[in-house]
Amino acid sequence: MKTLSYLIVLVLGVAGMLVSCGKFLEEHPQDSRDEETAYATLQELYQNGVLSLYNHIGGYADSQGLQGTGRGVYDLNTFTTDEAIMPTRGGDWYDGGFWQGLYLHRWGVNNDAIYDTWEYLYQVIILCNGSLEKINAYAALHPNDDVNAYIAEVRAFRAMFYYYTMDLFGRIPLVLSSGDRVGDVRQEERSEVFRFIVDELQAAAPLLSEEHSNLPGLYYGRITRPVVYFLLAKLALNAEIYSDDNWTDGNKPDGSQLYFEVEGQQLNAWETVKYYCGKITASGYILEPDYTQNFAVFNESSRENIFVIPMSKTLYTNQFIYLFRSRHYNHAKAYGLSGENGSSATIEVLKTFGYDTPEVDPRFEWCYFAGAVKDLDGNQIMLDDEVTPLVYEPWQVALDVSGKPYEKTAGARMKKYEVDKTGLKDGKLLDNDIVLFRYADVLLMQSEAQVRNGENGDAALNAVRSRAGASSRPATLANLLAERQMELAWEGWRRQDMIRFGIFTQAYSFRPQIENEESGFTTVFPIPEKVITMNQSLEQNIGYKVTVSY
């Protein structure tokens, strides 16, 4: 059963914590909480100052949640890459050019989804600031109550949201008070925010539980020490990117010369990645022998998943729309669900997996629907005429397939998560926990760090490949980039990976470079112009033309 901390939050969370903060740093944000009763006891402080924050990990509306919904963090990290595409299908999926704009990197400074994502991330950061203030105020009145673990968890939670914000937007305001006014906010260099996040996570880690966060219990779905170790490894892996305050000048720092203070040692970026990956291994995570178990309807028992968004179609409002929006209408109907016939794999994905060749990677079958589609009983699914079989045509995918014979069938579709036949709300409410961090990524980070540090990373890479039944490969950077696409398909890492490997701004199928993109300016999104309008001291990221959507 999916109970304990998440159920407590949803039943007992205070109303004020569930209300949006509205516009970025409202001058006078309203708080409907009864301050005297919401934080009167240690238990109430724990529920309302710590657990309530986890309501914002998932979401049920556009641009809310780290995954599961549309037009937010996940879509900005996925549909801007060579991993996924949302073809225009006649009257479907044009949406004012939004999806084509993401894929073509033509999002401009007035993009509502980018603005709403910024708002969501800062909403949660400001809520964390408020929680820290309430916890510190409680501690001052109750010096005999130990609240250090609460403070550590909220600091780590806030640091994680700063990580996502800094990754997407580069130079951002570092807001550390719930009462900061718009005009008082100062924009920090990316390297400063990066170091702040690292420091916060390192300070929090020793005070956090070592429990596995994906397992039902008191720490289910919460920030624990292994989750922090994963974030620290990910930060160090991208240190060359995050330490670069001018990502358009063609120069970036060298990871072997970027040092971190780790347990009294001075380690370079790659050594730091290896250190934290080793700590996760020592925490008892392993590769599940069955890859698909990590994405099963009831995947809480996975020994590989490190951090998840707990899902329950009867307890929580978190939604998961990615399967829903990918499957053809008749495909979904055959499951007793609904579909929107949208998102598909790109040509680059097909080539990386070796689709349609004798050497196709085994994971293609686990991650994608392609060719003839059958229902859960093995029966061929038909089109509306009840005569023509439904056959997905992966190679026919394009940015616009309108008017083509394959308009409704072009593209391989998302399959990665097991079908929950009892899903509610057209299949968007289901019981598969959404996987955010898992151990296979830890091994791939370790291998990459070893290669970048001049060492041999074959063992970690091939542990991942062996589990999948794929043949061994040498750990080169090219092989690791391909492996990350195959192993982590649909998991939201592709944009970050492409940027780190220096290929995000290059042309690929149906996507030419836009003007001046060779400079690298699209590796971060623009600061939304609505935000800059509220605070004229904020500077737009280099390369973006104010008031122009191009």
Disulfide bonds with the S-S distance in Angstrom:
none
